[in-house]
């Protein structure tokens, strides 16, 4: 479900992913999730689980709290 929090989080993930130089496909592989899932999260259509948030932070080389710094 799209919410303001989901959209802000997704925008932040997309921003950090692009800064790291990853395509959505490369990033999905690094996170161990499906490529389409990355797009859904980045558009704010779904909330990732805590486990997925941890995978995203690890793949980006940032702390979990940094993902919420938007």
Residue pairs with C-beta under 8 A, 6 or more apart in sequence:
1 45
1 46
1 47
2 43
2 44
2 45
3 44
3 47
5 47
6 44
6 45
6 46
6 47
7 43
7 44
8 44
8 70
9 41
9 44
9 47
9 48
9 67
9 68
9 70
10 41
10 42
10 43
10 44
10 45
11 42
11 44
11 70
12 67
12 68
12 69
12 70
13 38
13 41
13 42
13 56
13 60
13 67
14 42
16 60
16 62
16 66
16 67
17 24
17 27
17 38
17 42
17 60
20 27
20 60
20 61
22 30
24 35
24 38
24 39
24 42
25 35
27 38
27 59
28 34
28 35
28 37
28 38
29 35
30 59
31 38
31 52
31 55
31 56
31 59
32 55
33 52
33 55
37 46
40 46
41 48
41 52
41 56
48 56
53 64
53 67
54 64
56 67
57 63
57 64
57 66
57 67
60 67
